Amino acid sequence: MPKVLYFVVFLVLVTFSANSLAAKFPVSGAEFLNTCRQATAKTEKTYRLPKRLLNAISLTETGRWHAEKREIIAWPWTVYSEGRGRYLPSKRAAIAEVLKLKAKGVKNIDVGCMQVNLYWHPEAFSSLEDAFDPAINTDYAGKLLKKLQKSSRSWNVAIAYYHSQTKKYYIPYRKKVMKIWQEERNRDTKARMAKAREKYRVRREALREKMEAVQLRNIAQAKTAGKG
């Protein structure tokens, strides 16, 4: 194999390895795996949003594949700027990253569970502490989504405009959100069906045990009567 080809293969392997490591969730981040999901669920109820819609947007914005859980997880300490996402291990680290970007003069920065843009929404948060507070971050996103739906009278338009009002950007974004939203609703349906099946199984088992008890009691009574 030519030396140039060896070098190219080496670079590919190194790049793949680096990307794989970057894609891993922080070892100490287990406690945050459901943070965004819980926050979006609460906000959906507060503003009477369609169930799992805000969660689907959050997954679209910050979702990453979790190998052990085998599902996409939205990460609360996500920062997106300069064309790439940064998945930080903690709130403190996320705030530090934003401060570093601002020190460089970067203004276009998306933050938190819902990736609210600090440049286009300067009044959204009173501080970076609030910006990375999952409850406050999702609350602002929920109000924004509700406002977009009210003005357009369409959830499809609201989903699209949450990301951009430019067609070439919002069409693929909306498509991705709708796909994830459907998957999330399917998960809910499967969970409900599994719960219903388990409830039915428990009832059947209880009924079977009750019938067996009655049969045993009848047998015992028959034996007693026979002896008499």
Backbone torsions as a table, in degrees:
resi	resn	phi	psi	omega
1	MET	NA	131.1	-179.5
2	PRO	-59.1	151.0	-178.5
3	LYS	-60.7	-36.0	-179.3
4	VAL	-62.8	-40.5	-179.7
5	LEU	-68.3	-38.8	175.0
6	TYR	-56.4	-44.2	-176.7
7	PHE	-65.4	-41.1	179.4
8	VAL	-63.8	-45.5	178.9
9	VAL	-60.6	-41.4	179.4
10	PHE	-60.3	-44.8	-179.3
11	LEU	-63.6	-40.6	179.4
12	VAL	-61.8	-44.7	-179.8
13	LEU	-64.5	-41.2	179.5
14	VAL	-64.5	-44.0	-179.7
15	THR	-63.4	-44.6	179.1
16	PHE	-60.8	-43.3	179.7
17	SER	-61.9	-44.2	-178.4
18	ALA	-65.1	-42.2	-179.9
19	ASN	-66.2	-37.3	179.3
20	SER	-63.6	-42.1	178.8
21	LEU	-65.9	-39.7	-178.4
22	ALA	-66.8	-25.0	-176.6
23	ALA	-81.6	-9.3	-178.0
24	LYS	-76.7	146.5	175.4
25	PHE	-75.8	148.4	177.4
26	PRO	-56.8	138.5	-178.0
27	VAL	-58.0	-35.8	-177.0
28	SER	-88.6	10.4	-173.4
29	GLY	-97.7	11.9	-177.5
30	ALA	-56.7	-35.5	-177.1
31	GLU	-69.2	-14.5	-177.3
32	PHE	-103.6	4.2	-175.0
33	LEU	-64.6	-27.1	179.3
34	ASN	-110.2	8.4	-175.6
35	THR	-59.5	-51.6	-178.4
36	CYS	-67.5	-39.8	179.6
37	ARG	-60.7	-44.5	179.8
38	GLN	-65.8	-40.1	-180.0
39	ALA	-66.8	-42.7	-179.6
40	THR	-67.7	-37.0	179.6
41	ALA	-61.5	-43.0	179.2
42	LYS	-65.3	-43.1	-179.5
43	THR	-66.8	-37.0	177.6
44	GLU	-59.5	-40.1	178.9
45	LYS	-70.5	-41.2	-178.5
46	THR	-58.9	-45.0	-176.0
47	TYR	-104.4	11.7	178.3
48	ARG	52.1	49.2	176.2
49	LEU	-85.4	155.6	175.5
50	PRO	-54.8	135.0	-176.1
51	LYS	-57.5	131.7	177.7
52	ARG	74.8	-1.9	-179.5
53	LEU	-66.3	-48.9	-179.9
54	LEU	-64.6	-35.1	177.0
55	ASN	-64.1	-40.0	179.1
56	ALA	-64.1	-38.4	177.9
57	ILE	-66.8	-41.5	178.7
58	SER	-61.3	-41.7	178.4
59	LEU	-66.0	-36.3	177.7
60	THR	-66.7	-39.2	-176.3
61	GLU	-75.9	-43.8	-172.2
62	THR	-128.7	7.4	-174.3
63	GLY	-67.8	140.5	176.2
64	ARG	-137.8	148.2	-179.0
65	TRP	-73.8	126.5	176.6
66	HIS	-103.8	110.3	-173.1
67	ALA	-60.6	-43.6	-176.8
68	GLU	-69.5	-43.0	179.7
69	LYS	-80.8	-15.7	-179.6
70	ARG	54.9	49.8	176.2
71	GLU	-158.4	164.8	177.6
72	ILE	-82.1	134.0	-179.6
73	ILE	-119.9	131.4	174.7
74	ALA	-82.3	136.3	-174.4
75	TRP	-110.3	123.4	-175.1
76	PRO	-70.2	-22.1	-176.0
77	TRP	-104.2	45.3	-179.5
78	THR	-96.2	137.0	176.2
79	VAL	-128.5	127.7	178.1
80	TYR	-120.4	126.8	178.3
81	SER	-166.8	157.0	178.0
82	GLU	56.9	31.8	175.9
83	GLY	81.9	9.4	178.7
84	ARG	-147.5	151.4	178.6
85	GLY	-92.6	146.7	177.6
86	ARG	-124.0	119.9	-178.8
87	TYR	-103.8	96.6	-173.4
88	LEU	-84.9	156.1	-175.6
89	PRO	-76.8	-17.0	-176.5
90	SER	-155.2	168.5	177.5
91	LYS	-62.2	-42.9	179.5
92	ARG	-60.3	-42.5	179.8
93	ALA	-66.6	-36.5	179.6
94	ALA	-66.3	-43.1	178.2
95	ILE	-63.2	-42.8	178.9
96	ALA	-61.1	-37.9	179.5
97	GLU	-65.1	-42.1	178.6
98	VAL	-65.0	-42.2	178.7
99	LEU	-62.3	-37.6	178.5
100	LYS	-65.6	-41.6	178.9
101	LEU	-65.6	-43.2	179.3
102	LYS	-63.1	-36.2	178.9
103	ALA	-64.3	-26.3	177.8
104	LYS	-83.5	-6.7	-178.9
105	GLY	94.1	6.0	179.8
106	VAL	-75.3	132.4	-178.5
107	LYS	-113.6	-33.2	-176.2
108	ASN	-82.8	94.2	-173.9
109	ILE	-134.3	128.1	175.9
110	ASP	-101.3	139.3	-175.5
111	VAL	-135.8	151.2	169.2
112	GLY	75.9	-171.3	-177.2
113	CYS	-53.0	-38.9	-174.1
114	MET	-105.5	6.3	177.6
115	GLN	49.0	52.3	176.7
116	VAL	-71.2	131.1	-176.9
117	ASN	-82.5	122.4	-176.4
118	LEU	-70.9	-23.7	-179.7
119	TYR	-79.5	-46.6	-177.6
120	TRP	-81.4	-16.0	178.6
121	HIS	-128.8	64.5	-174.7
122	PRO	-65.1	-22.5	-178.2
123	GLU	-97.0	5.3	-174.7
124	ALA	-64.8	-40.2	-174.5
125	PHE	-133.3	145.9	179.9
126	SER	-81.5	-16.4	-179.8
127	SER	-161.1	168.4	175.8
128	LEU	-69.6	-26.7	174.9
129	GLU	-59.6	-43.9	178.4
130	ASP	-70.9	-38.9	-178.3
131	ALA	-58.5	-34.8	-179.1
132	PHE	-100.2	11.0	171.9
133	ASP	-83.0	113.8	-175.1
134	PRO	-52.4	-39.4	-179.1
135	ALA	-66.6	-44.1	-178.9
136	ILE	-71.9	-40.0	179.7
137	ASN	-62.0	-48.2	-179.1
138	THR	-72.6	-29.8	178.0
139	ASP	-63.4	-44.5	178.6
140	TYR	-63.2	-43.4	179.8
141	ALA	-63.3	-39.4	178.9
142	GLY	-62.9	-44.5	178.3
143	LYS	-64.4	-39.7	179.4
144	LEU	-64.5	-44.9	-179.6
145	LEU	-63.9	-41.1	178.7
146	LYS	-63.3	-41.5	179.2
147	LYS	-63.5	-43.0	179.6
148	LEU	-64.7	-38.1	179.3
149	GLN	-69.8	-38.4	-179.3
150	LYS	-66.0	-39.7	-178.4
151	SER	-74.7	-31.6	-177.7
152	SER	-99.4	-17.1	-175.8
153	ARG	58.4	33.4	-179.2
154	SER	-152.5	127.6	176.0
155	TRP	-71.2	-32.0	177.8
156	ASN	-61.2	-43.8	178.8
157	VAL	-68.8	-40.9	-179.7
158	ALA	-59.9	-43.5	178.3
159	ILE	-61.0	-45.7	-178.9
160	ALA	-63.0	-48.1	-175.1
161	TYR	-74.0	-17.6	174.6
162	TYR	-59.6	-33.7	-178.6
163	HIS	-91.0	-50.3	-176.1
164	SER	-168.3	154.1	174.4
165	GLN	-100.5	9.2	176.4
166	THR	-94.8	123.0	-170.9
167	LYS	-54.4	-45.0	-175.6
168	LYS	-65.9	-18.8	177.9
169	TYR	-94.6	-40.7	-173.2
170	TYR	-79.4	-24.0	-179.3
171	ILE	-64.2	-52.8	178.2
172	PRO	-66.5	-32.3	179.0
173	TYR	-65.1	-49.6	-179.8
174	ARG	-60.9	-39.1	179.0
175	LYS	-60.8	-41.8	-180.0
176	LYS	-67.3	-44.0	179.1
177	VAL	-60.9	-45.6	-178.8
178	MET	-61.7	-38.2	178.8
179	LYS	-64.7	-47.6	-179.7
180	ILE	-66.6	-39.5	179.3
181	TRP	-59.9	-44.0	178.6
182	GLN	-63.8	-40.3	178.7
183	GLU	-64.0	-40.3	178.9
184	GLU	-65.5	-41.3	178.3
185	ARG	-67.4	-35.5	176.0
186	ASN	-63.4	-38.8	177.4
187	ARG	-61.8	-43.3	179.1
188	ASP	-61.4	-43.2	-179.5
189	THR	-62.7	-45.0	179.0
190	LYS	-62.7	-38.5	179.8
191	ALA	-66.0	-42.0	178.6
192	ARG	-64.1	-41.6	179.9
193	MET	-65.8	-40.4	179.0
194	ALA	-65.1	-39.1	178.7
195	LYS	-65.7	-41.2	179.6
196	ALA	-65.8	-40.9	178.7
197	ARG	-64.0	-41.0	179.3
198	GLU	-65.6	-40.7	178.4
199	LYS	-63.0	-41.6	178.6
200	TYR	-64.9	-41.1	179.7
201	ARG	-62.3	-43.5	-179.1
202	VAL	-64.0	-41.5	179.0
203	ARG	-64.8	-42.2	178.5
204	ARG	-62.8	-41.6	-179.9
205	GLU	-65.1	-41.7	179.3
206	ALA	-65.0	-39.5	178.8
207	LEU	-66.1	-40.2	179.4
208	ARG	-63.1	-45.3	-180.0
209	GLU	-63.1	-38.0	179.2
210	LYS	-65.1	-42.0	-179.9
211	MET	-66.5	-39.4	178.3
212	GLU	-64.0	-39.1	179.3
213	ALA	-64.2	-40.7	179.1
214	VAL	-64.8	-42.3	179.6
215	GLN	-62.8	-44.2	178.8
216	LEU	-63.1	-39.5	179.1
217	ARG	-65.9	-40.6	178.9
218	ASN	-64.7	-40.2	178.5
219	ILE	-63.1	-45.2	-179.8
220	ALA	-62.5	-40.8	179.5
221	GLN	-66.3	-38.3	179.1
222	ALA	-64.8	-41.2	178.6
223	LYS	-64.7	-40.7	179.6
224	THR	-64.4	-41.3	179.7
225	ALA	-67.1	-35.4	179.4
226	GLY	-66.0	-37.4	178.9
227	LYS	-69.6	-30.4	-179.3
228	GLY	-74.1	NA	NA
